[in-house]
Amino acid sequence: PEDIYIKISITNRSNKPAPVTLLPTLWFYNRWAYTPDEPKPSIKFRDKCSVLATHNRLDNYYFYFQAANDVLFTENETNFFKFNGTGDENAFTKDAFHDAIIKGKNREKLKAKKSGTKFSPVYQMNINGGETKTIYCRLTTRSDDRPFALGFEKIFTVRKQEADDFYSV
């Protein structure tokens, strides 16, 4: 639980090229809104391929990701203005990524923000028909200068074999 490698493979099953936008997302449950004494956690920009997630009840976690087209930050807060018309319109709500990607709304504001309680690198790619593209991420308590060291992909083969062996009994 302190070192999780993530492999996301996207296959275009069509024979035609297709644009794909992928947002692997890290967020904190919005407990602070319901428990006033609960300190608000944070996810902060470190560099172009990592963020630091800090929570008072967890260790610090580093989220590493391969170089992305953009990185977006927002808050995991309900958009009450959109939900029921109350409160002020706010760019930094939990549905902000959808609005930024689908509608192009507030994207520059989300790119400029360098911390929040919800984060995502944004991968925009074209995938040819029959092609598979893979993105890797890593969530760990360890600060690592080389989070994707040479040969790290082999861990997925080993873990798959371990699962196959376990379930074959």
C-alpha positions in Angstrom: 0.0 0.0 0.0 3.0 2.3 0.2 4.2 1.8 -3.3 1.6 1.4 -6.1 2.5 1.2 -9.7 -0.4 2.0 -12.1 -0.6 0.9 -15.7 -3.3 2.4 -18.0 -3.5 0.9 -21.4 -5.9 2.3 -24.0 -6.7 0.3 -27.2 -8.5 1.7 -30.2 -10.6 -1.3 -31.4 -11.6 0.6 -34.5 -9.8 0.6 -37.8 -9.8 4.4 -37.8 -7.6 6.8 -35.7 -9.3 8.4 -32.7 -8.4 11.2 -30.4 -8.3 10.3 -26.7 -8.0 12.5 -23.6 -6.9 10.6 -20.5 -7.0 12.1 -17.0 -5.6 9.8 -14.2 -7.0 11.6 -11.2 -5.8 11.8 -7.6 -8.2 13.4 -5.0 -9.0 13.6 -1.4 -12.5 12.7 0.0 -14.2 16.0 1.0 -14.3 15.2 4.7 -13.4 18.7 5.7 -16.8 20.0 4.5 -18.7 17.8 6.9 -16.2 17.7 9.8 -15.1 21.3 10.6 -12.3 20.1 12.9 -10.8 18.0 10.0 -7.8 19.8 8.5 -8.0 20.2 4.8 -5.4 18.0 2.9 -3.5 19.2 -0.1 -2.0 18.1 -3.3 0.9 20.3 -4.4 2.9 20.7 -7.6 6.5 19.5 -7.3 7.7 19.3 -10.9 6.5 18.5 -14.4 6.1 14.8 -13.5 5.1 14.7 -9.8 2.9 16.1 -7.0 3.0 15.7 -3.2 -0.2 14.7 -1.4 -0.3 15.6 2.3 -3.0 14.5 4.7 -2.9 14.6 8.5 -4.0 11.0 8.9 -1.8 9.5 6.2 1.8 9.5 5.3 2.9 12.0 2.6 2.4 10.4 -0.8 4.2 11.2 -4.0 2.2 10.8 -7.2 4.5 10.3 -10.2 3.3 10.4 -13.8 4.8 10.4 -17.2 5.2 13.7 -18.9 1.7 15.0 -19.8 0.3 17.7 -22.1 -1.1 19.6 -19.1 -1.5 19.3 -15.3 -4.7 20.5 -13.7 -5.6 21.3 -10.1 -9.0 22.0 -8.5 -10.8 21.5 -5.2 -13.0 18.4 -4.5 -15.9 20.7 -3.6 -19.5 20.3 -4.9 -20.5 22.9 -7.5 -23.6 24.1 -5.7 -24.1 26.9 -8.3 -24.5 24.3 -11.0 -26.2 21.7 -8.8 -29.0 23.9 -7.3 -28.2 27.5 -8.2 -27.0 28.5 -4.7 -23.7 30.1 -3.9 -21.3 31.7 -6.3 -20.0 30.3 -9.5 -16.5 29.0 -8.8 -14.0 27.7 -11.3 -12.4 25.3 -8.7 -15.1 22.6 -8.1 -15.0 18.9 -8.5 -16.5 19.0 -12.0 -14.0 21.6 -13.2 -11.9 19.0 -15.2 -15.0 18.0 -17.2 -15.8 21.6 -18.0 -12.1 22.3 -18.9 -11.8 19.3 -21.2 -15.2 19.1 -22.8 -16.2 22.8 -22.8 -12.8 24.5 -22.7 -14.1 26.5 -19.7 -11.5 27.8 -17.1 -8.7 25.5 -18.4 -6.1 28.2 -18.1 -7.1 28.9 -14.5 -6.8 25.2 -13.6 -3.4 25.0 -15.3 -2.2 28.1 -13.4 -3.3 26.6 -10.0 -0.5 24.7 -8.3 -2.3 23.0 -5.4 -5.7 21.7 -4.5 -7.5 18.7 -3.2 -8.0 17.2 -6.7 -5.3 16.8 -9.4 -4.8 15.3 -12.8 -2.2 15.1 -15.5 -3.8 15.4 -18.9 -2.8 13.2 -21.8 -4.1 14.1 -25.2 -3.3 11.6 -27.9 -4.3 10.2 -31.2 -4.5 6.4 -31.3 -4.4 4.7 -34.6 -6.8 1.9 -35.4 -5.8 -1.3 -33.6 -3.1 0.5 -31.6 -2.5 0.5 -27.9 -0.9 3.3 -25.9 0.1 2.9 -22.3 0.6 5.5 -19.5 2.3 4.7 -16.2 1.8 6.4 -12.9 3.1 5.6 -9.4 1.7 6.5 -5.9 4.3 6.0 -3.2 5.4 7.3 0.2 9.0 7.4 -1.1 10.6 10.4 -2.7 12.3 9.0 -5.8 14.6 10.7 -8.3 13.9 7.9 -10.8 10.3 6.7 -10.1 10.2 4.8 -13.4 13.7 3.2 -13.4 14.8 1.1 -16.3 12.8 -2.1 -16.4 10.1 -1.1 -14.0 7.4 -2.4 -16.5 8.5 -6.0 -15.5 6.7 -5.6 -12.2 3.4 -5.9 -14.0 4.4 -9.2 -15.6 5.5 -10.6 -12.2 2.3 -9.4 -10.4 0.1 -10.8 -13.1 1.8 -14.2 -12.9 1.4 -14.1 -9.1 -2.3 -13.5 -9.5 -2.7 -16.2 -12.1 -0.9 -18.7 -9.9 -3.0 -17.8 -6.9 -6.3 -18.1 -8.8 -5.4 -21.3 -10.6 -5.6 -23.3 -7.3 
